[in-house]
Amino acid sequence: MNEPSWLVVRDAFRNAQEITPLPRMANIREILEKKRSDHIADGWAAEEIGRRCTFFFCSKDGTRVMVGIEKRDPANPTLGHGPPKSRL
């Protein structure tokens, strides 16, 4: 992808547990497959990555996470997704 993107691990409540910025033109499929392999090596049960998917789920000891590629910086929420503005 020729745009900013991040590899993000999220818990069941969609909280970011791990955020890794990716370089432009990164091979997304290769990065996901590597992360999946790393999780499996660490004892996680990881689902297959769909042909057109940019995420996968895995679980270990009752914990389930989603690992995926995101185009928006998870550290900086987009407009309209913050707390309500007070009206004066």
Secondary structure as UniProt FT lines:
FT   STRAND          5..10
FT   TURN            12..13
FT   STRAND          16..22
FT   TURN            24..25
FT   HELIX           28..41
FT   TURN            42..43
FT   STRAND          45..46
FT   TURN            51..52
FT   STRAND          55..60
FT   TURN            61..62
FT   STRAND          63..70
FT   TURN            74..75
FT   TURN            79..80
//
